[in-house]
């Protein structure tokens, strides 16, 4: 692995990034998250045992790695501590000495979750969020009234700002959303009690990471969600509230990227999306159900069934272009086995005209008709394939099509949930 690898998703999240991160983490010294929060859900299966992590980098399952949560991440301290306990129960050791949380991270507090939930329950303008308080926490960060990890350790400031914020949030919760207010004293006490348990993990993550890079350590940057959920370049407003592009990795950690950094776009062999928003290649028929069942397409964070459809390469090419990505890891190719033919979306038409670029207007995006190319399917089960030479010809053709259409290189193909199911196919072409 080069000194830096940034792994992100190039669709609407849930591309199987956890799996690709896990693959590179075997050779990394440091694994770092730079955006999002516990809206993410990275599922990793090691020798049949499944672990889902939402906040702590999934590289933690490799015992030699240092795991960092950068300032670009919004942190729910309760979830952070819960994950630490879960990992300890799984026998993952020495967490105090290798998991670090930036003191600049903004906190997700009770009122952020309450507001997220209240907004989603109110009719009209629903985004279909994970209700984890992500959007409201990023809003407060931009509005300069957020509370950060460092503030937890400043008694007066924490209590005073929490009280001021709750005055406003509780007014909204009670009078606008007509739901229960967040109890002030209880909330203050709860967070103050977490302080001591959090303390060993809090660090100047930016300084630490810069030092590690200087020493030549290998760093893996673990993205969450996907480019089509990016707050600027995604299908706004049906997006998350952070930047999901690979360039965010330097910003969200306050560290320069090593000179030889590889950007890897994780691309699922078909498309899925959770929550609301336009999805041109969505299959609402039996085939969509088949992909959902075969691919286990149920949210790792919320358990919601994911909407499924054909691979939308038109949207993926846009995502790869805005991200500057030239290397791709294709996941879940095994889910497509057994279909006679496969469709790939290579363009959109709108009111009889084909579009040259991804429309910014969500209304147009929800009206476009996908233009498909049809490829031959394959019957073989891919799960036991370990070498590129054994990949069935139509599957190789599918991968080649992705490369040629997007102008990228497919480096890795994942063919099953387990750590073993990754084929390095660079040499196959
Ligand atoms: P939020 O990030 O909870 O505010 O949700 C905003 C949108 O992003 C919703 O459509 C969510 O379903 C989606 N979303 C957030 N995180 C993930 C993820 O990790 N995978 C897939 N979709 C996500």
Boltz pocket constraint, residues with backbone or C-beta under 6 A from the ligand:
constraints:
  - pocket:
      binder: B
      contacts: [[A, 12], [A, 13], [A, 14], [A, 39], [A, 40], [A, 41], [A, 127], [A, 128], [A, 129], [A, 130], [A, 131], [A, 132], [A, 133], [A, 134], [A, 135], [A, 224], [A, 225], [A, 229], [A, 238], [A, 239], [A, 240], [A, 241], [A, 274], [A, 275], [A, 276]]
      max_distance: 6.0
